[in-house]
């Protein structure tokens, strides 16, 4: 038998760290390959990480509630020598592999085009357990923990304590076996020199006397959402464009065909299916909006993977419809319904949230009529569809202008001004608008 380290796998190009939620196996337990090993929380999804090998869980390094970087060793396992050797060889092969070249796009005047090669999305296509980083031999790896006065601390805990002048020997650990977690150190920082109470690991409201402020401890996923939003605003120069869309024909189409559609396809005909259809086709015709800024170059994505912003119990999540531009209304409706249900029930899988190239934000369901969303880093843009509101509108026709009651909706595009200017943003928005206004009562739903 040999001792190997189990690494936290990379789960996406914009995810750099995760919170250890709950260990599902304990030291000493026999673990089969693909058994659920630990629950991991990122700003995109809560998921179960399967064991990459069969063996015995020897020790847990990253405690529950601890924030760790992707690729960090989180546990150790005893495995057969052959498995250990294969893991070492895979790790060495991965380390020797050349870094992929980024194919850029040069923009000169109004012309946009690739300089060569094929643009493609960086989404991973294999199952999580298969794409987990190769486990490294513990004996050949640098120490994962630091030891002080007989106690071991993770690098995250050590760095945070050192940066804030915290003596770790004075901190009471609330992790497994009394291990000091990141939350313990943060509590000591917040408390100052007087005391260092252990923090709550779940959202808690600390009650105070009537009329005084209350402090709410954010959940791990809320903290990660906050960090992700700050990063997006800090790194992406946002600009906005808003236009009106006449949804009267689309509303009539949905009203007339909703029951028949449900009987034929087994799902509801939602406005989201129509907006997803129009957005994905507009992205196909405006590839610059379906891109990202990487190391001073622009990556045009070869696939249209449409993210849908969904309000879930633990915070906003963005499940993804891969290759959305290849679907018709019925295909999108069938894919959206179970995806949204999994998002709201907290049962999204890793593949459900990976590889998004653009995000559709439907704040209209919340009653909003105008707003600008924060771009989902590292994407180039996000579009918001607002409430459909009946109001008087001036209609121009052969007999002149007239006032009519129409079903109107505002749409707003937030875009990365490093990549997209007003002309490109307007071209996408007009394309999106035409796609939404093309429907009427007699339209055939593909």
C-alpha positions as CSV (number, residue, x, y, z in Angstrom):
1,X,0.0,0.0,0.0
2,X,1.1,3.6,-0.6
3,X,0.0,6.9,0.7
4,X,-1.2,9.5,-1.9
5,X,-2.7,13.0,-1.6
6,X,-6.2,13.7,-3.0
7,X,-6.4,17.0,-4.8
8,X,-9.4,19.3,-5.2
9,X,-10.2,19.2,-8.9
10,X,-10.3,22.2,-11.2
11,X,-14.0,22.8,-12.0
12,X,-14.0,25.8,-14.3
13,X,-11.8,28.6,-15.7
14,X,-13.2,31.2,-13.3
15,X,-13.3,29.1,-10.1
16,X,-10.1,29.5,-8.1
17,X,-11.2,28.2,-4.7
18,X,-13.9,26.3,-2.9
19,X,-15.3,25.7,0.6
20,X,-15.2,22.3,2.1
21,X,-18.8,21.7,3.0
22,X,-19.1,18.2,4.6
23,X,-16.9,15.1,4.5
24,X,-19.0,12.1,3.6
25,X,-16.3,9.6,4.4
26,X,-14.2,9.5,7.6
27,X,-10.6,8.4,8.2
28,X,-10.3,4.7,8.4
29,X,-13.2,4.0,6.1
30,X,-12.7,2.0,2.9
31,X,-13.7,4.0,-0.2
32,X,-14.5,2.7,-3.6
33,X,-13.6,4.7,-6.7
34,X,-16.5,7.1,-7.6
35,X,-17.9,7.0,-4.1
36,X,-19.0,10.4,-2.9
37,X,-16.1,11.6,-0.8
38,X,-16.8,15.2,0.2
39,X,-19.3,18.0,-0.5
40,X,-17.6,21.1,-2.0
41,X,-19.2,24.6,-2.4
42,X,-18.1,27.1,-5.0
43,X,-19.7,30.3,-6.2
44,X,-21.3,28.3,-9.0
45,X,-22.6,25.1,-7.4
46,X,-22.6,22.8,-4.4
47,X,-21.4,19.4,-5.5
48,X,-20.2,16.0,-4.3
49,X,-16.6,15.2,-5.3
50,X,-16.2,11.4,-6.0
51,X,-13.2,9.5,-4.8
52,X,-10.7,9.2,-7.7
53,X,-9.3,5.8,-6.5
54,X,-10.3,2.8,-4.4
55,X,-8.5,2.7,-1.1
56,X,-8.7,3.7,2.6
57,X,-9.2,7.3,3.6
58,X,-6.1,7.9,5.8
59,X,-6.5,11.5,6.9
60,X,-8.5,14.7,6.2
61,X,-6.4,17.8,5.6
62,X,-8.9,20.4,4.6
63,X,-11.5,20.7,7.3
64,X,-15.2,21.5,6.9
65,X,-15.8,25.2,6.4
66,X,-12.2,25.8,5.2
67,X,-11.6,27.6,2.0
68,X,-9.0,26.0,-0.2
69,X,-7.6,26.7,-3.7
70,X,-8.3,24.4,-6.6
71,X,-5.6,21.8,-6.9
72,X,-4.8,21.8,-3.2
73,X,-4.4,18.4,-1.4
74,X,-7.5,18.0,0.8
75,X,-7.1,14.4,2.0
76,X,-4.8,11.4,2.0
77,X,-5.6,7.8,1.0
78,X,-3.9,4.4,1.2
79,X,-4.1,2.8,-2.2
80,X,-2.5,-0.1,-4.0
81,X,1.1,0.4,-5.2
82,X,-0.1,0.1,-8.9
83,X,-2.6,2.9,-8.4
84,X,-0.1,5.1,-6.7
85,X,2.4,4.6,-9.5
86,X,-0.2,5.4,-12.1
87,X,-1.1,8.5,-10.2
88,X,2.5,9.7,-10.1
89,X,3.0,9.0,-13.8
90,X,-0.2,10.9,-14.7
91,X,0.9,13.8,-12.5
92,X,4.4,13.9,-14.1
93,X,2.8,13.7,-17.6
94,X,0.5,16.6,-16.8
95,X,3.4,18.7,-15.4
96,X,5.4,18.1,-18.6
97,X,2.6,19.0,-21.0
98,X,3.1,22.3,-22.7
99,X,0.7,25.1,-21.8
100,X,-2.0,25.6,-24.5
101,X,-1.6,28.7,-26.7
102,X,-4.3,31.3,-26.6
103,X,-5.6,32.1,-30.0
104,X,-6.3,35.8,-30.1
105,X,-8.4,38.1,-32.2
106,X,-7.1,41.4,-33.6
107,X,-9.5,44.3,-34.0
108,X,-8.6,46.8,-36.7
109,X,-11.2,49.4,-37.4
110,X,-14.6,47.7,-37.8
111,X,-13.1,44.3,-38.9
112,X,-13.1,41.5,-36.5
113,X,-11.6,38.1,-37.3
114,X,-9.5,35.3,-35.9
115,X,-5.8,35.4,-36.6
116,X,-5.7,31.7,-37.2
117,X,-6.7,28.3,-35.7
118,X,-10.1,27.3,-34.5
119,X,-11.8,29.1,-31.5
120,X,-13.5,26.7,-29.1
121,X,-14.9,26.8,-25.6
122,X,-12.7,25.6,-22.8
123,X,-15.5,23.6,-21.1
124,X,-14.4,20.2,-19.9
125,X,-16.4,17.3,-21.4
126,X,-15.4,14.4,-19.2
127,X,-17.0,13.2,-16.0
128,X,-15.7,14.8,-12.8
129,X,-13.9,11.8,-11.5
130,X,-12.1,11.3,-14.8
131,X,-10.9,14.8,-15.0
132,X,-9.8,15.2,-11.4
133,X,-6.1,16.1,-11.2
134,X,-3.9,13.1,-10.7
135,X,-3.4,12.4,-7.0
136,X,0.2,13.1,-6.0
137,X,2.4,10.9,-3.9
138,X,2.4,12.3,-0.4
139,X,6.0,11.5,0.1
140,X,7.0,13.4,-3.0
141,X,4.8,16.4,-2.4
142,X,5.6,19.6,-0.5
143,X,4.1,19.7,3.0
144,X,0.5,20.6,2.9
145,X,0.3,21.8,6.4
146,X,2.6,23.9,8.7
147,X,3.3,22.7,12.2
148,X,3.8,25.1,15.1
149,X,4.1,24.0,18.7
150,X,2.9,20.5,17.8
151,X,-0.2,21.8,16.0
152,X,-0.8,21.6,12.2
153,X,-2.3,24.4,10.2
154,X,-3.3,24.6,6.6
155,X,-1.6,27.2,4.3
156,X,-4.8,29.2,4.1
157,X,-5.0,29.4,7.9
158,X,-1.3,30.2,8.3
159,X,-1.3,33.0,5.7
160,X,-4.4,34.6,7.1
161,X,-3.0,34.6,10.6
162,X,0.3,35.9,9.6
163,X,-1.2,38.7,7.6
164,X,-3.3,39.9,10.6
165,X,-0.8,39.3,13.4
166,X,-2.8,36.4,14.9
167,X,-1.0,33.9,17.2
168,X,-2.5,30.6,16.2
169,X,-1.6,29.0,19.5
170,X,-4.2,31.3,21.1
171,X,-7.0,30.4,18.7
172,X,-9.5,27.7,19.7
173,X,-10.1,25.3,16.7
174,X,-13.7,24.3,15.9
175,X,-12.7,21.9,13.1
176,X,-12.4,18.1,13.3
177,X,-10.1,17.1,16.1
178,X,-9.7,20.7,17.2
179,X,-8.1,21.8,14.0
180,X,-8.1,25.6,13.5
181,X,-10.1,26.6,10.4
182,X,-10.1,29.8,8.4
183,X,-13.3,30.8,10.1
184,X,-11.7,30.5,13.5
185,X,-8.9,32.8,12.4
186,X,-11.4,35.3,10.9
187,X,-13.4,35.3,14.2
188,X,-10.2,36.1,16.1
189,X,-9.5,39.0,13.7
190,X,-13.0,40.3,14.0
191,X,-13.0,40.0,17.8
192,X,-9.8,41.9,18.3
193,X,-7.4,41.3,21.2
194,X,-10.1,40.7,23.8
195,X,-11.6,37.4,22.7
196,X,-11.8,35.0,19.8
197,X,-15.2,33.3,19.8
198,X,-15.7,30.4,17.4
199,X,-17.8,31.5,14.4
200,X,-21.0,29.8,13.2
201,X,-20.6,27.6,10.2
202,X,-24.1,28.2,8.9
203,X,-25.9,31.5,8.4
204,X,-26.8,32.8,11.9
205,X,-28.6,36.0,13.0
206,X,-27.1,37.3,16.2
207,X,-30.0,38.9,18.2
208,X,-29.5,42.1,20.0
209,X,-31.8,44.4,22.1
210,X,-34.8,45.9,20.4
211,X,-34.0,48.7,17.9
212,X,-30.3,47.8,17.6
213,X,-28.5,46.4,14.5
214,X,-28.2,42.7,13.9
215,X,-25.3,41.0,12.2
216,X,-25.9,38.1,9.8
217,X,-23.2,35.6,9.2
218,X,-23.2,34.9,5.4
219,X,-23.2,31.3,4.2
220,X,-20.1,30.0,2.4
221,X,-21.8,30.2,-1.0
222,X,-22.9,33.8,-0.3
223,X,-19.3,34.8,0.5
224,X,-18.1,33.3,-2.7
225,X,-20.8,35.0,-4.7
226,X,-19.8,38.3,-3.1
227,X,-16.1,37.7,-4.0
228,X,-17.0,36.7,-7.6
229,X,-19.1,39.9,-8.0
230,X,-16.4,42.1,-6.7
231,X,-13.8,40.5,-9.0
232,X,-16.1,41.0,-12.0
233,X,-16.7,44.7,-11.2
234,X,-13.0,45.3,-10.4
235,X,-11.6,43.6,-13.5
236,X,-14.3,44.3,-16.2
237,X,-15.0,47.8,-17.3
238,X,-18.8,47.6,-17.5
239,X,-21.0,49.6,-20.0
240,X,-24.8,49.3,-20.5
241,X,-27.3,49.6,-23.3
242,X,-31.1,49.4,-22.9
243,X,-33.9,49.2,-25.6
244,X,-37.6,48.4,-25.7
245,X,-39.1,45.3,-27.2
246,X,-42.8,45.0,-28.3
247,X,-43.8,41.6,-26.9
248,X,-47.4,41.8,-28.0
249,X,-47.1,39.2,-30.8
250,X,-45.0,36.8,-28.6
251,X,-47.5,37.1,-25.7
252,X,-50.4,36.3,-28.2
253,X,-48.4,33.3,-29.5
254,X,-47.8,31.9,-26.1
255,X,-51.4,32.4,-25.0
256,X,-52.8,30.7,-28.1
257,X,-50.5,27.7,-28.1
258,X,-49.6,27.1,-24.4
259,X,-52.0,24.3,-23.7
260,X,-51.3,22.5,-27.0
261,X,-47.6,22.8,-26.4
262,X,-47.9,21.3,-22.9
263,X,-49.9,18.4,-24.2
264,X,-47.5,17.7,-27.0
265,X,-44.1,18.2,-25.2
266,X,-44.9,17.7,-21.5
267,X,-43.5,21.0,-20.3
268,X,-44.8,24.5,-20.0
269,X,-44.3,27.1,-22.8
270,X,-42.4,29.8,-20.9
271,X,-41.2,33.2,-21.9
272,X,-37.8,32.0,-20.9
273,X,-37.8,29.5,-23.8
274,X,-38.5,32.3,-26.3
275,X,-35.9,34.7,-24.8
276,X,-33.3,31.9,-24.7
277,X,-34.0,31.1,-28.3
278,X,-33.7,34.7,-29.5
279,X,-30.6,35.3,-27.4
280,X,-28.7,32.2,-28.5
281,X,-29.4,33.0,-32.2
282,X,-28.3,36.6,-31.7
283,X,-25.1,35.4,-30.2
284,X,-24.4,33.2,-33.2
285,X,-24.8,36.2,-35.4
286,X,-22.7,38.5,-33.1
287,X,-19.7,36.3,-32.0
288,X,-17.9,39.2,-30.3
289,X,-20.6,39.2,-27.6
290,X,-20.0,35.5,-27.0
291,X,-16.3,35.9,-26.0
292,X,-14.0,36.7,-23.1
293,X,-10.9,38.8,-22.5
294,X,-7.8,36.6,-21.8
295,X,-4.3,37.9,-21.3
296,X,-4.8,41.0,-23.5
297,X,-6.5,39.0,-26.3
298,X,-10.1,38.2,-27.1
299,X,-11.2,34.6,-27.2
300,X,-14.3,34.1,-29.5
301,X,-16.1,31.0,-28.2
302,X,-16.8,28.3,-30.7
303,X,-20.0,27.2,-28.9
304,X,-23.0,29.1,-27.6
305,X,-23.4,27.9,-24.0
306,X,-26.2,30.0,-22.5
307,X,-26.2,30.5,-18.8
308,X,-29.5,31.1,-17.0
309,X,-29.4,33.2,-13.8
310,X,-31.6,31.4,-11.3
311,X,-32.5,32.5,-7.8
312,X,-31.8,29.5,-5.5
313,X,-32.2,29.2,-1.8
314,X,-28.5,29.6,-1.1
315,X,-28.0,32.4,-3.6
316,X,-27.8,33.1,-7.4
317,X,-26.7,30.2,-9.5
318,X,-26.1,30.0,-13.3
319,X,-26.9,26.6,-14.9
320,X,-25.9,26.3,-18.5
321,X,-27.6,25.1,-21.6
322,X,-24.8,23.9,-23.8
323,X,-25.1,24.5,-27.5
324,X,-28.3,26.4,-27.0
325,X,-28.3,27.8,-30.6
326,X,-28.9,24.3,-31.9
327,X,-32.2,24.0,-30.2
328,X,-35.7,25.1,-31.2
329,X,-38.3,26.4,-28.8
330,X,-39.5,22.9,-27.8
331,X,-36.0,21.7,-27.3
332,X,-35.1,24.6,-25.1
333,X,-38.3,24.3,-23.1
334,X,-37.5,20.7,-22.4
335,X,-34.0,21.5,-21.3
336,X,-34.8,24.6,-19.3
337,X,-37.5,23.0,-17.1
338,X,-35.4,20.3,-15.4
339,X,-32.3,22.6,-15.2
340,X,-34.2,25.3,-13.3
341,X,-35.8,22.7,-11.0
342,X,-32.3,21.3,-10.2
343,X,-31.1,24.8,-9.5
344,X,-33.9,25.6,-7.1
345,X,-33.6,22.3,-5.3
346,X,-29.9,22.6,-4.9
347,X,-29.2,19.4,-6.9
348,X,-27.2,20.8,-9.8
349,X,-24.4,18.6,-11.2
350,X,-21.0,20.0,-12.2
351,X,-21.7,19.7,-15.9
352,X,-24.9,21.8,-15.3
353,X,-22.8,24.9,-14.4
354,X,-19.7,24.5,-16.5
355,X,-18.6,26.1,-19.7
356,X,-21.1,29.1,-19.9
357,X,-20.2,31.7,-22.6
358,X,-23.0,34.2,-22.0
359,X,-25.7,34.8,-19.4
360,X,-29.4,35.5,-19.6
361,X,-30.8,37.2,-16.5
362,X,-34.6,37.1,-16.2
363,X,-35.3,39.7,-13.5
364,X,-38.7,40.4,-15.0
365,X,-40.1,37.5,-12.9
366,X,-39.2,39.5,-9.8
367,X,-41.1,42.5,-11.0
368,X,-38.2,44.6,-12.2
369,X,-38.7,46.9,-15.1
370,X,-35.2,48.3,-15.6
371,X,-31.7,47.3,-14.4
372,X,-28.2,46.6,-15.3
373,X,-26.6,43.3,-14.2
374,X,-23.0,42.5,-13.3
375,X,-21.2,40.5,-15.9
376,X,-20.6,36.9,-15.0
377,X,-16.7,36.8,-15.0
378,X,-14.9,36.0,-17.3
379,X,-17.7,36.4,-19.9
380,X,-18.0,39.5,-22.1
381,X,-21.7,40.3,-21.5
382,X,-25.0,39.5,-19.8
383,X,-28.5,40.5,-20.9
384,X,-31.4,41.2,-18.6
385,X,-35.0,40.8,-19.6
386,X,-37.5,42.7,-17.5
387,X,-41.2,42.5,-16.8
388,X,-43.7,42.6,-19.6
389,X,-45.9,45.6,-19.0
390,X,-48.9,46.9,-20.9
391,X,-48.7,50.6,-21.8
392,X,-49.7,53.0,-24.5
393,X,-47.3,53.1,-27.4
394,X,-47.2,55.2,-30.6
395,X,-47.6,53.0,-33.6
396,X,-46.7,54.2,-37.1
397,X,-48.7,52.8,-40.0
398,X,-50.0,53.5,-43.5
399,X,-52.7,55.7,-42.1
400,X,-50.3,57.7,-39.9
401,X,-49.5,57.5,-36.2
402,X,-51.8,56.0,-33.6
403,X,-51.7,55.1,-30.0
404,X,-52.2,51.5,-29.0
405,X,-52.0,49.4,-25.8
406,X,-49.0,47.1,-26.3
407,X,-47.1,44.5,-24.2
408,X,-43.7,46.1,-23.8
409,X,-40.5,44.8,-22.2
410,X,-37.1,46.4,-21.6
411,X,-33.9,44.5,-22.2
412,X,-30.5,45.7,-21.0
413,X,-27.1,44.5,-22.1
414,X,-24.1,44.9,-19.7
415,X,-20.9,44.4,-21.7
416,X,-17.2,44.4,-21.3
417,X,-16.0,47.7,-22.9
418,X,-12.6,46.3,-23.6
419,X,-14.2,43.9,-26.1
420,X,-17.4,45.5,-27.2
421,X,-18.2,49.1,-28.2
422,X,-21.7,50.7,-28.6
423,X,-22.0,49.6,-32.2
424,X,-21.4,45.9,-31.5
425,X,-23.7,46.1,-28.4
426,X,-26.5,47.7,-30.5
427,X,-26.1,45.2,-33.3
428,X,-26.6,42.3,-30.8
429,X,-29.6,44.1,-29.1
430,X,-31.3,44.8,-32.4
431,X,-30.9,41.2,-33.4
432,X,-32.2,40.0,-30.1
433,X,-35.2,42.4,-30.4
434,X,-36.1,41.2,-33.9
435,X,-36.0,37.6,-32.7
436,X,-38.5,38.4,-29.9
437,X,-40.8,40.5,-32.1
438,X,-41.0,37.9,-34.9
439,X,-43.7,35.8,-33.2
440,X,-47.4,36.0,-33.7
441,X,-50.5,33.8,-33.0
442,X,-50.0,31.6,-36.0
443,X,-46.2,31.1,-35.6
444,X,-45.0,27.5,-35.8
445,X,-43.2,26.5,-32.7
446,X,-40.1,24.5,-33.8
